[in-house]
Amino acid sequence: MLVKRELPIALVFTLSLFLVEGLNAQPRLKKKIIEYGWDVPYPDFVRDNIREMEKRPFEGLIFRTKGFDHVFDVRPWNKAELQPQLDTLGQIQWQKFTDNFLTVYAANRWKMDWFNEDQWQVITENMKLFSLAVRGAHCVGVCFDPEPYGENPWAYPGSYQGKPFDQVADKVRQRGQQFIVALQEHKKELKVLSFFLMALFPNVVDEPDPVVRVQRLQKSSYALLPAFVVGMLEGAAPGTVLIDGNESAYYHESPLEFYKDYHLMRQRAQTLVPEPLRRKYDTNVQAGMALYIDQELAKRADRKVTSNFLTPDQQLKFFEHNVYYTLTTTDEYVWCYSERMNWWLPPDKAGKNGGLPPGVEEAVISARQKYDAGKPLGYDIADMIKTAHEKRREAEAKAPKPDKKP
């Protein structure tokens, strides 16, 4: 017969305090904003200006090497030629910027062929050398820009007219695995911040019929990208993290859009991941978020952009709103992109793009302080966005119509 024994009240109270303190002692998830844009610097600039650069409200930056920054470059890279930059990378004295990424691009200027073993032997060795640069720079990882900027390696059929989609996708999957394994050569726990991964396919992932889903995917200009991502996931070491940068967040104008994208990346996108890899996807893939300052501050050439119909004060509120909700909905990283401004140079040295617009840095800091303090943003932009849309429609209605050709 079991005898029920009660613990002394004092001991129960002490244990309960211990448990509560243990639960409450956990820090909040650390969210980090990383800078990238047309002002992307080279290693020598970072080394020489890092103390001033770290005054900006970021946790890191994306920067690039000179001439050694394209994944699909099929020419062997010479370590002796890269060595001066390797030396410079090792001389950077990071302090506040703890999370920095070296960039590689997917531009296919050298007729890369997914089925060419000789080319991929070269690419693999090049990426191992790039891994050495990442480690030497004390970066947390690699920024991968999948946009092709020219001949598109992701399109199907492309130059593979005689090959079925499954055959090409299987080969691309193999290359994705080779790519990530090579990048891990000198850095076993690697972060790969890709500007977009599976979040690029919201109109594909919900199709329940796998045959129809593949048919839809083939029509995309990035039809082969999911296979490459799956290969990366297969080759990812336990400590390697793939970050979906969700470039589509550039254009969001409401909190709901950010929350929907988070669900897309964490759950819906797994339709494109083979079932045996879905648990690994859960542990090795993060949802990221993107900011596009030009979009919110009316700096784009496109006159139909919503921010063109907002006042300067409203534009800054729009930008702060998006900073706040990218921080709220990312797993860890927000990358902050800009074109017609420069975070690193004063206006008199920034050239035609100029320095920072007034108030933009303060908007980042304000949104960050509110998020870090667990406070709400404090305002809603729905009405001003709605009014801006109405003004845009009015402007479009008044615009002269182009003459119809006979």
C-alpha positions in Angstrom: 0.0 0.0 0.0 1.4 3.4 -1.0 1.6 6.0 1.7 0.8 9.5 0.6 3.5 11.9 1.9 3.1 15.6 1.8 6.2 17.8 1.4 6.7 20.6 3.9 5.0 23.8 2.8 8.3 25.7 3.0 10.0 23.2 0.6 7.1 23.3 -1.8 7.3 27.1 -1.9 11.0 27.0 -2.5 10.7 24.5 -5.3 7.9 26.5 -6.9 10.1 29.7 -6.8 12.9 27.8 -8.4 10.7 26.5 -11.2 9.2 29.9 -11.9 12.5 31.6 -11.9 13.9 29.0 -14.2 11.0 29.6 -16.7 11.1 33.3 -16.4 14.9 33.7 -16.7 14.9 32.9 -20.5 15.8 35.8 -22.7 13.6 36.8 -25.6 14.6 35.7 -29.0 17.3 38.0 -30.4 16.2 39.6 -33.7 18.9 41.1 -35.9 18.8 43.7 -38.7 21.4 43.3 -41.4 22.2 46.0 -44.0 22.6 45.5 -47.7 22.1 47.6 -50.8 23.8 49.4 -53.7 26.2 50.7 -51.0 27.6 47.2 -50.5 31.2 47.6 -49.5 34.4 45.6 -50.2 36.7 44.2 -47.5 39.2 47.1 -47.5 36.4 49.7 -47.0 35.0 47.7 -44.1 38.4 47.2 -42.5 39.2 50.9 -42.7 35.8 52.2 -41.7 34.4 49.6 -39.3 34.3 51.8 -36.2 32.2 54.5 -38.0 30.0 51.8 -39.7 29.2 50.2 -36.4 27.5 53.4 -35.2 24.6 52.5 -37.5 21.6 50.6 -35.9 22.4 47.2 -37.3 23.8 43.9 -35.9 25.8 43.2 -39.1 26.1 43.8 -42.8 26.3 41.9 -46.1 29.5 42.7 -48.0 31.4 41.2 -50.9 34.9 40.3 -52.2 36.2 41.7 -55.5 36.0 39.2 -58.4 35.4 36.1 -56.3 31.7 36.2 -55.7 29.8 34.2 -58.3 28.6 30.6 -57.6 28.3 29.6 -61.2 31.7 30.9 -62.3 33.2 27.9 -64.0 36.8 29.3 -64.1 39.1 28.0 -61.4 39.8 30.6 -58.7 43.4 31.2 -57.8 44.1 31.3 -54.1 47.2 33.5 -54.6 45.1 36.1 -56.4 42.5 36.0 -53.6 45.1 36.1 -50.8 45.3 39.9 -50.5 41.6 40.0 -49.8 41.9 37.0 -47.4 44.5 39.0 -45.5 42.2 42.1 -45.5 39.2 40.1 -44.3 41.3 38.8 -41.4 42.2 42.3 -40.4 38.6 43.5 -39.8 38.0 44.2 -36.1 34.3 43.5 -35.6 32.8 44.7 -32.3 29.1 45.7 -32.5 28.5 44.0 -35.9 28.3 40.4 -34.7 26.4 38.8 -37.7 28.1 39.5 -41.0 27.7 37.7 -44.4 29.9 37.5 -47.5 27.9 37.5 -50.7 27.8 35.0 -53.6 25.6 35.7 -56.7 23.8 33.3 -59.0 24.5 35.2 -62.2 25.2 32.6 -65.0 27.7 34.4 -67.2 29.8 31.4 -68.0 27.4 29.0 -69.6 27.2 26.8 -66.5 25.7 23.4 -67.3 24.0 21.5 -64.4 25.2 18.2 -66.1 28.8 19.2 -66.7 30.9 17.3 -64.1 34.1 19.2 -65.0 32.4 22.5 -64.4 31.0 21.4 -61.1 34.3 20.1 -59.9 35.6 23.7 -60.5 32.6 25.3 -58.8 33.0 23.0 -55.8 36.7 23.9 -55.3 35.8 27.6 -55.8 33.2 27.4 -53.0 35.7 25.7 -50.7 38.0 28.7 -51.2 35.0 31.0 -50.5 34.4 29.1 -47.3 38.0 29.9 -46.3 37.2 33.6 -46.9 34.1 33.4 -44.7 36.0 31.8 -41.9 38.9 34.2 -42.2 36.5 37.2 -42.0 34.9 35.8 -38.9 31.5 36.0 -40.6 28.5 33.9 -39.5 27.9 32.8 -43.0 27.1 33.4 -46.6 24.5 35.6 -48.3 23.2 33.9 -51.4 21.4 36.0 -54.1 19.6 33.5 -56.4 18.5 36.2 -58.9 20.2 35.3 -62.2 20.9 38.8 -63.6 21.2 37.4 -67.2 20.9 33.9 -68.5 18.6 32.1 -66.1 19.9 28.8 -64.6 16.7 28.1 -62.8 14.4 28.1 -65.9 13.0 24.9 -67.4 13.4 23.6 -70.0 16.0 26.3 -70.9 18.9 24.5 -72.6 17.6 21.1 -71.5 14.8 20.7 -74.2 15.4 17.0 -74.5 15.4 16.1 -70.8 12.4 15.5 -68.6 11.9 17.9 -65.7 12.5 15.2 -63.0 15.9 14.3 -64.5 17.0 18.0 -64.6 15.6 18.6 -61.1 17.4 15.6 -59.7 20.7 16.9 -61.1 20.1 20.4 -59.7 19.3 18.8 -56.3 22.7 17.1 -56.4 24.4 20.4 -57.2 22.7 22.1 -54.3 24.1 19.5 -52.0 27.6 19.9 -53.5 27.3 23.7 -53.1 26.4 23.6 -49.4 28.9 20.9 -48.5 31.7 22.9 -50.2 30.7 26.1 -48.2 30.9 24.1 -45.0 34.5 23.0 -45.8 36.0 25.5 -43.5 32.9 26.5 -41.4 30.9 23.6 -40.1 28.1 25.7 -38.5 27.2 28.0 -41.4 24.3 30.4 -41.9 23.2 30.8 -45.5 21.0 33.9 -45.9 19.2 33.6 -49.2 17.2 36.5 -50.5 14.4 34.0 -51.2 13.9 30.3 -51.0 10.5 28.4 -50.9 8.5 31.6 -50.0 8.8 32.5 -53.7 6.1 30.0 -54.6 2.9 30.9 -52.8 0.8 30.0 -55.9 2.3 26.6 -56.1 2.6 25.2 -52.6 -1.1 24.8 -51.9 -1.9 22.6 -54.9 -2.8 19.2 -53.5 -2.2 17.3 -56.7 1.6 16.7 -57.0 1.4 16.3 -60.8 -0.4 19.7 -61.2 1.9 21.2 -58.7 5.0 20.3 -60.7 3.2 21.5 -63.9 2.7 24.9 -62.2 6.3 25.0 -60.9 7.7 24.4 -64.4 6.0 27.6 -65.6 7.9 29.6 -63.1 11.2 31.3 -64.1 12.6 29.8 -60.9 11.3 26.3 -61.6 14.6 24.5 -60.6 15.3 26.6 -57.5 13.3 24.3 -55.1 15.4 21.3 -56.2 18.6 23.3 -55.4 17.2 24.2 -52.0 16.3 20.6 -51.3 19.8 19.6 -52.1 21.2 22.3 -49.8 18.9 21.0 -47.1 20.2 17.4 -47.6 23.8 18.5 -47.4 23.4 20.9 -44.5 25.4 19.9 -41.4 23.5 19.8 -38.1 24.6 23.3 -37.1 24.0 24.9 -40.6 21.0 27.1 -41.0 19.3 28.1 -44.3 17.4 31.4 -44.0 14.6 32.2 -46.4 15.0 36.0 -46.7 11.5 36.4 -48.2 12.3 39.2 -50.6 8.5 39.5 -51.3 8.2 41.3 -48.0 9.6 44.4 -49.8 6.0 45.3 -50.8 4.0 44.6 -47.7 1.6 47.3 -46.4 -0.1 45.6 -43.4 0.9 43.4 -40.5 -1.3 40.5 -41.8 0.9 40.2 -44.9 4.0 39.6 -42.7 2.2 37.0 -40.6 0.9 35.2 -43.7 4.5 35.0 -45.1 5.8 33.5 -41.9 3.2 30.8 -42.1 4.1 30.3 -45.7 7.8 29.8 -44.9 7.3 27.6 -41.8 4.5 25.4 -42.9 3.0 25.8 -46.4 6.3 25.8 -48.2 7.0 22.2 -47.0 4.9 20.9 -49.8 8.0 21.4 -52.0 10.2 19.5 -49.5 10.3 15.6 -49.7 8.6 14.2 -46.7 11.7 12.5 -45.2 13.4 15.9 -45.1 10.6 17.9 -43.4 11.8 17.3 -39.9 15.2 18.6 -41.0 13.5 21.6 -42.6 11.9 22.4 -39.3 15.3 22.5 -37.5 17.6 23.8 -40.2 15.5 26.4 -42.0 14.6 29.8 -40.6 12.0 32.4 -41.8 13.6 35.7 -42.5 12.1 39.1 -43.5 13.1 41.9 -45.9 12.8 45.7 -45.9 13.0 47.9 -49.0 13.6 51.5 -47.9 13.1 52.9 -51.4 9.7 51.4 -51.5 8.5 53.1 -48.4 10.2 56.4 -48.8 9.2 57.1 -52.4 12.7 56.7 -53.9 11.8 54.4 -56.7 11.3 55.5 -60.2 7.9 53.8 -60.4 5.4 56.5 -59.8 2.7 53.9 -58.9 4.4 53.0 -55.6 2.1 53.7 -52.7 4.6 55.9 -50.8 4.5 58.5 -53.6 1.0 59.4 -52.3 2.1 59.8 -48.7 3.6 62.8 -47.0 7.2 62.6 -45.8 6.1 62.1 -42.2 3.7 59.3 -43.3 6.5 57.7 -45.4 8.6 57.4 -42.2 5.7 56.0 -40.3 5.2 53.5 -43.1 8.9 52.5 -42.9 8.9 52.3 -39.1 5.8 50.1 -39.3 7.5 47.7 -41.6 10.7 47.6 -39.5 8.5 46.7 -36.4 6.6 43.9 -38.2 9.6 42.4 -39.8 11.2 42.1 -36.4 8.0 40.7 -35.0 7.6 38.0 -37.7 11.2 36.9 -38.4 12.8 33.9 -36.7 16.1 35.8 -36.4 17.2 38.0 -39.4 15.8 41.0 -41.2 17.8 42.3 -44.1 17.4 46.0 -44.9 17.8 46.8 -48.6 18.2 50.2 -50.2 19.3 51.6 -53.5 19.2 55.4 -53.7 21.0 56.1 -50.4 24.2 55.2 -48.7 24.5 54.2 -45.0 28.3 54.4 -45.0 29.3 57.6 -46.7 28.4 61.3 -45.9 26.2 63.1 -48.5 29.1 64.9 -50.0 30.9 61.6 -50.8 27.9 59.4 -51.5 27.6 60.4 -55.2 24.3 60.6 -57.0 22.5 58.3 -54.6 23.2 60.6 -51.7 23.4 60.0 -48.0 20.6 58.9 -45.6 17.2 60.5 -46.0 16.2 62.5 -42.9 14.6 60.4 -40.2 15.3 57.0 -41.7 17.8 56.0 -39.0 15.6 57.3 -36.2 12.7 55.2 -37.6 14.8 52.0 -37.4 15.8 52.8 -33.8 12.3 53.7 -32.7 10.8 50.4 -34.1 13.6 48.5 -32.6 13.2 50.0 -29.1 9.5 49.3 -29.2 10.0 45.7 -30.2 12.8 45.1 -27.7 10.7 46.5 -24.9 7.7 44.3 -25.8 5.6 47.3 -26.6 3.1 47.8 -29.5 4.0 49.9 -32.5 1.5 52.5 -31.2 -0.3 53.4 -34.4 -2.1 51.8 -37.4 -1.3 52.7 -41.0 -4.4 51.2 -42.6 -6.3 54.4 -43.1 -3.3 56.3 -44.6 -2.5 53.4 -46.9 -6.1 53.3 -48.0 -6.1 57.1 -48.7 -2.8 56.7 -50.7 -4.4 54.0 -52.8 -7.4 56.3 -53.6 -5.0 59.1 -54.5 -3.1 56.8 -56.8 -6.3 55.6 -58.6 -7.3 59.3 -59.0 -3.9 60.1 -60.5 -4.1 57.2 -62.9 -7.6 58.2 -64.0 -6.4 61.7 -64.8 -3.2 60.6 -66.5 -3.3 61.0 -70.3 -4.1 57.8 -72.1 -1.5 56.6 -74.7 -2.7 56.9 -78.3 -4.0 53.7 -79.7 -2.2 52.4 -82.8 -4.4 52.2 -85.9 
